[in-house]
Amino acid sequence: MKAKNLDKKFDSGDDIIKYLDLEKASRPGQEQRRVNVDFPEWMDD
């Protein structure tokens, strides 16, 4: 299905979930990144 047709279905309120590949779905700009943080010992109490 072309993006134009998918947009029309979505805009009209149709359920488009069957047209999506949720295994490969991602949110651009929302990727997770692991970070390490060291806290001073006094914060451990």
MIDOSE-1310 file (N, C-alpha, C; in nm, 2 decimals, decimal comma, always signed):
residues 45
mkak	+0,08/-0,12/+0,00/+0,00/+0,00/+0,00/+0,09/+0,12/+0,00; +0,05/+0,22/-0,08/+0,13/+0,34/-0,08/+0,10/+0,43/+0,04; +0,20/+0,51/+0,08/+0,18/+0,60/+0,19/+0,06/+0,69/+0,18; +0,03/+0,74/+0,06/-0,08/+0,83/+0,04/-0,21/+0,76/+0,08
nldk	-0,23/+0,63/+0,04/-0,35/+0,56/+0,07/-0,36/+0,53/+0,22; -0,24/+0,49/+0,28/-0,24/+0,47/+0,42/-0,28/+0,59/+0,50; -0,23/+0,71/+0,46/-0,26/+0,84/+0,52/-0,41/+0,86/+0,51; -0,47/+0,83/+0,40/-0,61/+0,86/+0,38/-0,69/+0,77/+0,48
kfds	-0,65/+0,64/+0,49/-0,72/+0,55/+0,58/-0,71/+0,60/+0,72; -0,59/+0,64/+0,76/-0,57/+0,68/+0,90/-0,65/+0,81/+0,93; -0,65/+0,91/+0,83/-0,72/+1,03/+0,85/-0,87/+1,01/+0,86; -0,92/+0,90/+0,79/-1,07/+0,88/+0,79/-1,11/+0,80/+0,92
gddi	-1,01/+0,76/+1,00/-1,04/+0,68/+1,12/-1,04/+0,53/+1,11; -1,00/+0,48/+0,99/-0,99/+0,34/+0,97/-0,88/+0,28/+1,05; -0,89/+0,15/+1,09/-0,79/+0,08/+1,17/-0,68/+0,04/+1,07; -0,56/+0,09/+1,09/-0,45/+0,07/+1,00/-0,34/-0,03/+1,06
ikyl	-0,37/-0,08/+1,17/-0,27/-0,17/+1,24/-0,23/-0,29/+1,16; -0,32/-0,34/+1,08/-0,29/-0,46/+1,00/-0,19/-0,43/+0,89; -0,17/-0,30/+0,86/-0,08/-0,26/+0,75/+0,06/-0,23/+0,80; +0,08/-0,24/+0,94/+0,20/-0,20/+0,99/+0,29/-0,32/+1,03
dlek	+0,42/-0,31/+1,02/+0,51/-0,41/+1,06/+0,56/-0,37/+1,20; +0,50/-0,42/+1,31/+0,53/-0,37/+1,44/+0,66/-0,43/+1,49; +0,71/-0,54/+1,43/+0,84/-0,59/+1,47/+0,96/-0,50/+1,43; +0,94/-0,42/+1,33/+1,04/-0,32/+1,29/+1,01/-0,18/+1,32
asrp	+0,90/-0,16/+1,39/+0,86/-0,02/+1,42/+0,96/+0,05/+1,52; +0,98/+0,18/+1,50/+1,06/+0,25/+1,59/+1,01/+0,40/+1,60; +1,06/+0,47/+1,70/+1,02/+0,61/+1,71/+1,14/+0,69/+1,69; +1,15/+0,76/+1,57/+1,27/+0,84/+1,54/+1,30/+0,94/+1,65
gqeq	+1,43/+0,95/+1,69/+1,46/+1,04/+1,80/+1,44/+0,99/+1,94; +1,38/+0,87/+1,95/+1,35/+0,82/+2,08/+1,43/+0,69/+2,11; +1,54/+0,67/+2,04/+1,62/+0,55/+2,07/+1,68/+0,55/+2,21; +1,69/+0,44/+2,27/+1,74/+0,43/+2,40/+1,90/+0,42/+2,39
rrvn	+1,96/+0,47/+2,50/+2,10/+0,47/+2,51/+2,14/+0,44/+2,65; +2,23/+0,35/+2,67/+2,27/+0,31/+2,81/+2,38/+0,41/+2,85; +2,36/+0,46/+2,98/+2,46/+0,55/+3,04/+2,50/+0,50/+3,17; +2,62/+0,52/+3,21/+2,67/+0,48/+3,35/+2,68/+0,61/+3,43
vdfp	+2,63/+0,61/+3,55/+2,64/+0,72/+3,64/+2,70/+0,68/+3,77; +2,80/+0,76/+3,82/+2,86/+0,73/+3,95/+2,81/+0,84/+4,04; +2,76/+0,79/+4,16/+2,71/+0,88/+4,26/+2,81/+0,88/+4,38; +2,82/+0,99/+4,45/+2,91/+0,99/+4,57/+2,85/+0,90/+4,68
ewmd	+2,94/+0,84/+4,76/+2,89/+0,75/+4,86/+2,79/+0,81/+4,96; +2,79/+0,94/+4,99/+2,70/+0,99/+5,08/+2,55/+0,98/+5,03; +2,54/+0,96/+4,90/+2,40/+0,95/+4,84/+2,35/+0,81/+4,86; +2,43/+0,72/+4,90/+2,39/+0,58/+4,91/+2,31/+0,55/+5,04
d	+2,31/+0,64/+5,13/+2,24/+0,62/+5,26/+2,09/+0,63/+5,24
